[in-house]
Amino acid sequence: GIGGTFQYGYNISIINAPTLYIQTFMNETWLERTGVPLGSNAVLLLWSFTVSAYPLGGLTGAVVAGPMAIMLGRKMSLLLNNVFVIIAAVLSGFSRMAKSFEIIMISRFFTGMNAGVSMNVQPMYLAESAPKKLRGAVALTSASFTALGLVLGQVVGLRELLGGEESWPFLLASNVVPALIQLTALPWFPESPRYLLIDRGDKESCI
């Protein structure tokens, strides 16, 4: 869950704290490029594109989640899903250095793709892997990790931590930490028995 639905909640939260700083960065970058500052409406429009890129990526991720889960398996899909958020973290982390606010929009799109895949594949993996008696409780942990991500995103976004004017690129890139935790831990977990039996026809591995 730490690399799944946690990311969904976390990445919703962390974009709130640095709103003014990112908007200022957009204006300064545009001024440096053209010599003309952006109007307030233009800044708001660019910020709207940045925020909207996340659910658009989520829609894309939700569309590809089904085929990924069938072709690659639930576990491998979750592992490969971390590639999206690692790309996003690198882009957002270097956005100020590159003096490009467009990179932030692209990074939010990839972050959304990660959320879209994990929101679909993680509950599927948990429900198919959990013992029958624990299935309901285990499936509910998806919502718990979403809530945990929302809370920690707000905490990490405090000005005293990573929500300051100088540290906001690190805040946006901090979603790489849960991805690395999942990449380290998930390979030790088993594949979904249902996937092994029904999609691959591998009864022996399923048992």
Contacts in CASP RR format, 6 or more apart in sequence:
PFRMAT RR
TARGET T0000
AUTHOR 0000-0000-0000
METHOD contacts of the structure
MODEL  1
GIGGTFQYGYNISIINAPTLYIQTFMNETWLERTGVPLGSNAVLLLWSFT
VSAYPLGGLTGAVVAGPMAIMLGRKMSLLLNNVFVIIAAVLSGFSRMAKS
FEIIMISRFFTGMNAGVSMNVQPMYLAESAPKKLRGAVALTSASFTALGL
VLGQVVGLRELLGGEESWPFLLASNVVPALIQLTALPWFPESPRYLLIDR
GDKESCI
1 118 0 8 1.000
1 122 0 8 1.000
1 141 0 8 1.000
1 142 0 8 1.000
1 145 0 8 1.000
1 182 0 8 1.000
2 145 0 8 1.000
2 178 0 8 1.000
2 181 0 8 1.000
2 182 0 8 1.000
2 185 0 8 1.000
3 78 0 8 1.000
3 82 0 8 1.000
3 118 0 8 1.000
3 178 0 8 1.000
3 179 0 8 1.000
3 181 0 8 1.000
3 182 0 8 1.000
4 78 0 8 1.000
4 81 0 8 1.000
4 114 0 8 1.000
4 118 0 8 1.000
4 119 0 8 1.000
4 122 0 8 1.000
4 145 0 8 1.000
4 178 0 8 1.000
4 182 0 8 1.000
5 118 0 8 1.000
5 119 0 8 1.000
5 122 0 8 1.000
5 123 0 8 1.000
5 142 0 8 1.000
5 143 0 8 1.000
5 145 0 8 1.000
5 146 0 8 1.000
6 145 0 8 1.000
6 146 0 8 1.000
6 148 0 8 1.000
6 149 0 8 1.000
6 178 0 8 1.000
7 85 0 8 1.000
7 111 0 8 1.000
7 114 0 8 1.000
7 115 0 8 1.000
7 118 0 8 1.000
7 149 0 8 1.000
7 175 0 8 1.000
7 178 0 8 1.000
7 179 0 8 1.000
8 115 0 8 1.000
8 116 0 8 1.000
8 118 0 8 1.000
8 119 0 8 1.000
8 146 0 8 1.000
8 149 0 8 1.000
9 115 0 8 1.000
9 146 0 8 1.000
9 147 0 8 1.000
9 149 0 8 1.000
9 150 0 8 1.000
9 153 0 8 1.000
10 149 0 8 1.000
10 150 0 8 1.000
10 152 0 8 1.000
10 153 0 8 1.000
10 175 0 8 1.000
10 178 0 8 1.000
11 54 0 8 1.000
11 111 0 8 1.000
11 112 0 8 1.000
11 114 0 8 1.000
11 115 0 8 1.000
11 175 0 8 1.000
12 54 0 8 1.000
12 150 0 8 1.000
13 149 0 8 1.000
13 150 0 8 1.000
13 151 0 8 1.000
13 152 0 8 1.000
13 153 0 8 1.000
13 154 0 8 1.000
13 157 0 8 1.000
14 153 0 8 1.000
14 156 0 8 1.000
14 157 0 8 1.000
14 171 0 8 1.000
14 172 0 8 1.000
14 174 0 8 1.000
14 175 0 8 1.000
15 50 0 8 1.000
15 51 0 8 1.000
15 54 0 8 1.000
15 108 0 8 1.000
15 172 0 8 1.000
16 154 0 8 1.000
16 157 0 8 1.000
17 154 0 8 1.000
17 157 0 8 1.000
17 158 0 8 1.000
17 159 0 8 1.000
17 163 0 8 1.000
17 164 0 8 1.000
17 168 0 8 1.000
17 171 0 8 1.000
18 157 0 8 1.000
18 163 0 8 1.000
18 164 0 8 1.000
18 168 0 8 1.000
18 171 0 8 1.000
18 172 0 8 1.000
19 47 0 8 1.000
21 163 0 8 1.000
21 164 0 8 1.000
21 165 0 8 1.000
21 168 0 8 1.000
22 47 0 8 1.000
22 50 0 8 1.000
22 101 0 8 1.000
22 104 0 8 1.000
22 168 0 8 1.000
23 43 0 8 1.000
23 46 0 8 1.000
23 47 0 8 1.000
25 96 0 8 1.000
25 101 0 8 1.000
26 38 0 8 1.000
26 43 0 8 1.000
26 46 0 8 1.000
26 47 0 8 1.000
26 101 0 8 1.000
27 37 0 8 1.000
27 38 0 8 1.000
27 39 0 8 1.000
27 43 0 8 1.000
29 99 0 8 1.000
29 100 0 8 1.000
29 101 0 8 1.000
30 36 0 8 1.000
30 37 0 8 1.000
30 38 0 8 1.000
30 42 0 8 1.000
31 37 0 8 1.000
31 38 0 8 1.000
32 99 0 8 1.000
38 46 0 8 1.000
46 101 0 8 1.000
49 105 0 8 1.000
50 101 0 8 1.000
50 104 0 8 1.000
50 105 0 8 1.000
50 108 0 8 1.000
51 108 0 8 1.000
53 105 0 8 1.000
53 106 0 8 1.000
53 108 0 8 1.000
53 109 0 8 1.000
53 112 0 8 1.000
54 108 0 8 1.000
54 109 0 8 1.000
54 111 0 8 1.000
54 112 0 8 1.000
54 115 0 8 1.000
55 112 0 8 1.000
56 109 0 8 1.000
56 112 0 8 1.000
57 109 0 8 1.000
57 110 0 8 1.000
57 111 0 8 1.000
57 112 0 8 1.000
57 113 0 8 1.000
57 115 0 8 1.000
57 116 0 8 1.000
58 112 0 8 1.000
58 113 0 8 1.000
58 115 0 8 1.000
58 116 0 8 1.000
58 119 0 8 1.000
59 116 0 8 1.000
60 109 0 8 1.000
60 112 0 8 1.000
60 113 0 8 1.000
60 116 0 8 1.000
61 112 0 8 1.000
61 113 0 8 1.000
61 114 0 8 1.000
61 115 0 8 1.000
61 116 0 8 1.000
61 117 0 8 1.000
61 120 0 8 1.000
62 116 0 8 1.000
62 117 0 8 1.000
62 119 0 8 1.000
62 120 0 8 1.000
64 113 0 8 1.000
64 117 0 8 1.000
65 77 0 8 1.000
65 116 0 8 1.000
65 117 0 8 1.000
65 119 0 8 1.000
65 120 0 8 1.000
65 121 0 8 1.000
66 120 0 8 1.000
66 121 0 8 1.000
68 77 0 8 1.000
68 80 0 8 1.000
68 81 0 8 1.000
68 117 0 8 1.000
68 121 0 8 1.000
69 77 0 8 1.000
69 120 0 8 1.000
69 121 0 8 1.000
69 124 0 8 1.000
69 195 0 8 1.000
70 199 0 8 1.000
72 80 0 8 1.000
73 191 0 8 1.000
73 192 0 8 1.000
73 195 0 8 1.000
73 199 0 8 1.000
74 121 0 8 1.000
74 124 0 8 1.000
74 125 0 8 1.000
74 128 0 8 1.000
74 129 0 8 1.000
74 191 0 8 1.000
74 192 0 8 1.000
74 195 0 8 1.000
75 125 0 8 1.000
75 186 0 8 1.000
75 189 0 8 1.000
75 190 0 8 1.000
75 191 0 8 1.000
75 192 0 8 1.000
76 191 0 8 1.000
77 117 0 8 1.000
77 121 0 8 1.000
78 117 0 8 1.000
78 118 0 8 1.000
78 121 0 8 1.000
78 122 0 8 1.000
78 125 0 8 1.000
78 182 0 8 1.000
78 186 0 8 1.000
79 182 0 8 1.000
79 183 0 8 1.000
79 186 0 8 1.000
79 187 0 8 1.000
81 114 0 8 1.000
81 117 0 8 1.000
81 118 0 8 1.000
81 121 0 8 1.000
82 114 0 8 1.000
82 179 0 8 1.000
82 180 0 8 1.000
82 182 0 8 1.000
82 183 0 8 1.000
84 110 0 8 1.000
84 111 0 8 1.000
84 112 0 8 1.000
84 113 0 8 1.000
84 114 0 8 1.000
84 117 0 8 1.000
85 110 0 8 1.000
85 111 0 8 1.000
85 114 0 8 1.000
85 175 0 8 1.000
85 176 0 8 1.000
85 178 0 8 1.000
85 179 0 8 1.000
86 176 0 8 1.000
86 179 0 8 1.000
87 107 0 8 1.000
87 110 0 8 1.000
88 107 0 8 1.000
88 108 0 8 1.000
88 109 0 8 1.000
88 110 0 8 1.000
88 111 0 8 1.000
88 112 0 8 1.000
88 114 0 8 1.000
88 175 0 8 1.000
89 107 0 8 1.000
89 172 0 8 1.000
89 173 0 8 1.000
89 174 0 8 1.000
89 175 0 8 1.000
89 176 0 8 1.000
89 179 0 8 1.000
90 173 0 8 1.000
90 176 0 8 1.000
91 103 0 8 1.000
91 104 0 8 1.000
91 106 0 8 1.000
91 107 0 8 1.000
91 110 0 8 1.000
92 103 0 8 1.000
92 104 0 8 1.000
92 107 0 8 1.000
92 108 0 8 1.000
92 169 0 8 1.000
92 172 0 8 1.000
92 173 0 8 1.000
93 107 0 8 1.000
93 169 0 8 1.000
93 170 0 8 1.000
93 172 0 8 1.000
93 173 0 8 1.000
94 103 0 8 1.000
94 169 0 8 1.000
95 101 0 8 1.000
95 103 0 8 1.000
95 104 0 8 1.000
95 107 0 8 1.000
95 169 0 8 1.000
95 172 0 8 1.000
96 169 0 8 1.000
97 169 0 8 1.000
104 172 0 8 1.000
107 172 0 8 1.000
111 175 0 8 1.000
114 179 0 8 1.000
119 142 0 8 1.000
122 142 0 8 1.000
123 139 0 8 1.000
123 142 0 8 1.000
124 192 0 8 1.000
125 192 0 8 1.000
126 138 0 8 1.000
126 139 0 8 1.000
126 141 0 8 1.000
126 142 0 8 1.000
127 135 0 8 1.000
127 136 0 8 1.000
127 138 0 8 1.000
127 139 0 8 1.000
128 192 0 8 1.000
128 193 0 8 1.000
128 194 0 8 1.000
128 195 0 8 1.000
129 138 0 8 1.000
129 189 0 8 1.000
129 190 0 8 1.000
129 192 0 8 1.000
129 193 0 8 1.000
130 136 0 8 1.000
130 138 0 8 1.000
130 139 0 8 1.000
155 161 0 8 1.000
156 162 0 8 1.000
156 163 0 8 1.000
156 171 0 8 1.000
156 174 0 8 1.000
157 163 0 8 1.000
157 171 0 8 1.000
161 167 0 8 1.000
162 168 0 8 1.000
162 170 0 8 1.000
162 171 0 8 1.000
162 174 0 8 1.000
163 171 0 8 1.000
164 171 0 8 1.000
191 205 0 8 1.000
193 206 0 8 1.000
193 207 0 8 1.000
194 206 0 8 1.000
196 202 0 8 1.000
196 205 0 8 1.000
196 206 0 8 1.000
197 203 0 8 1.000
197 206 0 8 1.000
END
